[in-house]
Amino acid sequence: MKKIFLILSILLPFALKAQIPGENIDVTHYEIHVWDFDFANHTMQGETFIDCTTTGTTNTVVLELKSLVASDVACDLYSVESFSQEGDFLTVVFDEPIEAGENAVLDVRYGGSTFSEYWGGVEWWPNCDYVYNLGVGFESQPHNLGKTWFPCVDNFTDKATYDVYVTVTNDMKAICGGNHVETFDNGDGTTTWHWNTPQEISTYYISFAIGDYELWEDVYHGIERDIPIEVYAKPSQMNYVPGTFVHIKEIVSFFEENLRAYPFNRIGYVSTSKGCMEHTD
């Protein structure tokens, strides 16, 4: 018994030293590309470029990716020796240690079946071609679920900027947080929507919603600038939008008068089958 206790005492410190996601890096920007949404089988494909700076010398980086499976991992300046997934953790091992303060861009390709729970994750609207993400989950611990659609350091304190590129069939729209930068026709029956979020936000705040949406627009005259109001809803819901949001300007005005000028790009909403969830616009 004493020998067993001694062995456990020696091994326990090493077990406790397991690396946690984002331990040795600071992510500054995510460039997320997602496409090939299969509404029947609830699958998707993606590729994410992760700009980061090492905060300590390391040859290992741990990210989070839930349910989706990484098929390839590369890096712009350093050679990747191997990568592996266990549960929600994606571990990337480099050929040699990277010193603290170095910048790198990780390139992760992935795909497969998405994760959802009672309230949270990637939600496929029942019986129709709509899909969106809820960035937190009521059942998951911790609650943050950015990792259900892109590899990331998925905690509430690690913040970054974002570019999101969503490719859908031409009959659909892809709505995300931030500024709509451009929409371009790929010439193959698909369109790519590009959105940019210049503010640094946590991974659970970044969002997407895909479907046959129509846009209702208005303008709020804020204390510092005019702010666009954009509401995306199903065609059958458009007649209800003006009445539903009749008080939106009063609400924003109350917050501006009591807190500060509205800090984000627009005031935006998108209709979903389950909600509600705040995301950054």
Phi, psi and omega per residue, in radians:
M1 nan -0.701 3.139
K2 -1.118 -0.675 -3.141
K3 -1.131 -0.744 3.120
I4 -1.093 -0.736 3.140
F5 -1.115 -0.675 3.136
L6 -1.143 -0.741 3.128
I7 -1.094 -0.779 3.123
L8 -1.106 -0.642 3.135
S9 -1.145 -0.576 3.131
I10 -1.325 -0.712 -3.059
L11 -1.370 -0.505 -3.050
L12 -1.000 -0.779 3.119
P13 -1.028 -0.623 3.121
F14 -1.208 -0.662 3.108
A15 -1.114 -0.655 -3.126
L16 -1.259 -0.242 -3.088
K17 -1.544 0.114 3.129
A18 -0.968 2.386 -3.073
Q19 -1.283 2.452 3.111
I20 -1.760 2.732 -3.118
P21 -0.976 2.286 3.094
G22 1.300 0.189 -3.043
E23 -1.057 -0.664 -3.037
N24 -1.984 0.260 3.130
I25 -2.405 2.716 2.984
D26 -2.089 1.950 -3.139
V27 -1.411 2.260 -3.129
T28 -1.869 -0.431 -3.095
H29 -2.731 2.450 3.007
Y30 -2.024 2.293 2.965
E31 -1.983 1.873 -2.983
I32 -1.859 2.209 3.050
H33 -2.076 2.174 3.096
V34 -2.329 2.536 -3.059
W35 -2.832 -3.120 3.046
D36 0.974 0.955 3.112
F37 -1.390 2.086 -3.135
D38 -1.806 1.806 -3.031
F39 -1.282 -0.354 3.118
A40 -1.386 -0.712 -3.041
N41 -1.838 -0.036 3.096
H42 1.033 0.850 3.101
T43 -2.142 2.854 3.121
M44 -2.724 2.899 3.060
Q45 -2.148 2.686 -3.129
G46 -2.771 2.858 3.017
E47 -2.563 2.248 -3.118
T48 -2.207 2.310 3.057
F49 -1.790 2.174 -3.018
I50 -2.013 1.880 3.077
D51 -1.442 2.182 -3.095
C52 -2.560 2.830 3.059
T53 -2.159 2.301 3.124
T54 -1.248 2.391 3.118
T55 -1.791 -0.091 3.071
G56 -2.782 2.756 3.124
T57 -1.156 2.242 -3.056
T58 -2.745 2.678 2.966
N59 -2.013 0.172 -3.097
T60 -2.386 2.354 3.056
V61 -2.193 2.326 3.125
V62 -1.975 2.163 3.058
L63 -2.000 3.103 3.090
E64 -2.112 2.384 3.085
L65 -2.647 2.062 -2.985
K66 -1.855 2.170 3.089
S67 1.304 -0.858 3.092
L68 -1.137 2.663 -3.020
V69 -2.038 2.219 3.085
A70 -1.275 2.297 3.114
S71 -1.831 -0.379 3.137
D72 -2.799 2.490 3.076
V73 -2.337 2.259 3.110
A74 -2.353 3.005 3.135
C75 -2.512 2.542 -3.030
D76 -1.243 -0.615 -3.013
L77 -2.038 -0.243 -3.041
Y78 -2.269 2.592 -3.094
S79 -1.460 2.249 3.089
V80 -1.519 2.114 3.123
E81 -1.365 -0.755 -3.111
S82 -2.870 2.880 2.983
F83 -2.537 2.693 -3.116
S84 -2.650 2.695 3.087
Q85 -2.109 2.342 3.030
E86 -2.447 1.972 -3.041
G87 1.106 -2.250 3.139
D88 -1.535 -0.012 -3.019
F89 -1.745 2.287 3.046
L90 -1.947 1.946 -3.069
T91 -1.799 2.171 -3.137
V92 -1.953 2.202 -3.122
V93 -1.994 2.281 -3.138
F94 -1.709 2.757 -3.131
D95 -1.062 -0.660 -3.104
E96 -2.387 2.753 3.103
P97 -1.086 2.502 3.053
I98 -1.799 2.240 -3.090
E99 -1.264 2.746 3.108
A100 -1.083 2.492 3.098
G101 1.548 0.063 3.130
E102 -1.542 2.529 3.103
N103 -1.721 2.517 3.136
A104 -2.677 2.740 3.051
V105 -2.124 2.009 3.064
L106 -1.526 2.430 -3.130
D107 -2.098 1.958 -3.092
V108 -2.053 2.141 3.008
R109 -1.778 2.459 -3.008
Y110 -2.783 3.016 3.103
G111 3.052 -3.125 3.111
G112 2.152 -2.766 -3.110
S113 -1.375 2.417 -3.112
T114 -1.531 2.843 -3.139
F115 -1.798 2.445 2.939
S116 -2.618 2.752 3.063
E117 -2.289 -2.886 -3.090
Y118 -0.931 -0.707 3.104
W119 -2.600 1.667 3.112
G120 2.528 2.643 3.139
G121 1.711 -2.668 3.122
V122 -1.622 2.046 -3.052
E123 -1.833 2.177 3.060
W124 -1.744 2.035 -3.059
W125 -1.056 2.188 -3.064
P126 -1.039 2.345 2.978
N127 1.131 0.327 3.043
C128 -2.783 2.875 -3.014
D129 -1.542 1.266 3.026
Y130 -2.326 2.466 3.092
V131 -2.573 2.551 -3.097
Y132 -2.762 2.974 3.095
N133 -2.027 2.539 2.932
L134 -1.928 2.074 -2.938
G135 -1.309 -0.197 3.058
V136 -2.246 2.775 3.112
G137 -2.205 2.483 -3.135
F138 -1.324 -0.452 -3.081
E139 -1.674 -0.522 -3.067
S140 -1.232 2.566 3.038
Q141 -2.278 1.987 -0.021
P142 -1.240 3.035 -2.970
H143 -1.398 -0.313 -3.002
N144 -1.249 2.361 -3.040
L145 -2.342 0.621 2.952
G146 -1.078 -0.552 -3.095
K147 -1.148 -0.107 -3.125
T148 -1.418 -0.132 3.076
W149 -2.420 -0.066 2.996
F150 -2.760 2.607 3.111
P151 -1.239 2.406 -3.011
C152 -2.888 3.028 2.897
V153 -1.634 1.717 -2.872
D154 -1.697 1.295 3.009
N155 -2.313 3.035 -3.015
F156 -1.430 -0.167 -3.050
T157 -1.905 -0.396 3.130
D158 -1.411 2.024 -3.016
K159 -2.096 2.604 -3.097
A160 -2.665 3.003 2.982
T161 -1.670 2.937 -2.978
Y162 -2.503 2.484 2.801
D163 -2.130 2.235 -3.111
V164 -2.131 2.229 3.109
Y165 -2.064 2.013 -3.112
V166 -2.046 2.126 -3.140
T167 -1.808 2.185 -3.095
V168 -2.375 2.951 3.053
T169 -1.188 2.734 -3.000
N170 -1.090 -0.323 -3.134
D171 -1.494 0.052 -3.093
M172 -2.095 2.843 3.001
K173 -2.044 2.617 3.080
A174 -2.073 1.980 -3.050
I175 -1.901 2.269 3.141
C176 -2.299 3.018 3.012
G177 -1.279 2.830 3.089
G178 1.597 -2.711 -3.116
N179 -1.668 2.389 3.007
H180 -1.355 1.999 -3.070
V181 -1.507 -0.899 -3.105
E182 -2.896 2.815 3.012
T183 -2.298 2.221 -3.113
F184 -2.312 2.437 -3.130
D185 -1.420 2.196 -3.111
N186 -1.442 -0.098 3.099
G187 1.352 0.162 -3.125
D188 -2.224 0.385 -3.100
G189 1.579 0.069 3.125
T190 -2.158 2.743 3.101
T191 -2.247 2.458 3.089
T192 -1.894 2.227 3.102
W193 -1.809 2.237 -3.113
H194 -1.979 2.178 3.109
W195 -2.186 2.548 -3.121
N196 -2.249 2.335 3.034
T197 -2.024 1.828 -3.081
P198 -1.413 -0.299 3.091
Q199 -1.383 2.568 3.081
E200 -1.391 2.085 -3.108
I201 -2.351 2.853 3.110
S202 -1.301 2.801 -3.045
T203 -1.135 -0.485 -3.103
Y204 -1.329 -0.257 -3.139
Y205 -1.398 -0.511 -3.063
I206 -1.242 2.511 -2.926
S207 -2.502 2.819 2.956
F208 -2.566 2.655 3.010
A209 -2.554 2.325 -3.049
I210 -2.192 2.365 3.059
G211 2.913 -3.015 3.104
D212 -1.485 1.427 -3.083
Y213 -1.774 2.644 2.933
E214 -2.033 2.729 -3.032
L215 -1.919 2.279 2.974
W216 -1.952 2.296 -3.020
E217 -2.192 2.615 3.022
D218 -2.710 3.140 3.136
V219 -2.358 2.338 3.010
Y220 -1.822 2.223 3.137
H221 -1.541 1.655 -3.052
G222 -1.368 3.102 -3.094
I223 -1.277 -0.312 3.107
E224 -2.068 -0.440 -3.043
R225 -2.880 2.912 3.004
D226 -1.408 2.337 -3.071
I227 -2.100 2.147 3.119
P228 -1.184 2.481 3.006
I229 -1.925 2.175 -3.103
E230 -2.275 2.184 3.099
V231 -2.160 2.099 3.087
Y232 -1.789 2.232 -3.116
A233 -2.503 2.881 3.056
K234 -1.142 2.612 3.136
P235 -0.900 -0.670 -3.115
S236 -1.236 -0.219 -3.105
Q237 -1.764 -0.131 -2.964
M238 -1.056 -0.587 -3.129
N239 -1.168 -0.338 -3.114
Y240 -1.587 -0.224 -3.022
V241 -1.111 -0.882 -3.086
P242 -0.994 -0.742 3.138
G243 -1.222 -0.618 3.140
T244 -1.136 -0.619 -3.057
F245 -1.913 0.470 -3.080
V246 -1.104 -0.442 -3.087
H247 -1.828 0.139 -3.017
I248 -1.055 -0.681 -3.120
K249 -1.175 -0.680 3.096
E250 -1.098 -0.690 -3.116
I251 -1.157 -0.820 -3.141
V252 -1.128 -0.685 3.120
S253 -1.064 -0.713 3.109
F254 -1.042 -0.784 3.141
F255 -1.170 -0.696 3.127
E256 -1.119 -0.733 -3.108
E257 -1.197 -0.519 -3.052
N258 -1.801 -0.258 -3.124
L259 -2.104 -1.394 3.137
R260 -2.956 3.068 3.108
A261 -1.045 2.489 -3.139
Y262 -1.003 2.151 -2.949
P263 -1.591 -0.179 -2.999
F264 -1.803 -3.108 -2.914
N265 -1.356 -0.588 -3.082
R266 -2.780 2.971 3.004
I267 -1.858 1.945 -2.979
G268 -2.307 2.553 3.063
Y269 -2.423 2.640 3.021
V270 -2.409 2.374 -3.107
S271 -1.325 2.337 3.099
T272 -2.398 2.955 -3.102
S273 -1.415 -0.287 -3.111
K274 -2.535 2.458 -3.125
G275 3.119 -2.936 0.116
C276 -1.815 2.852 -3.124
M277 -2.498 2.271 3.118
E278 -1.407 2.371 3.023
H279 -2.333 2.841 -3.048
T280 -1.535 2.264 3.049
D281 -1.921 nan nan
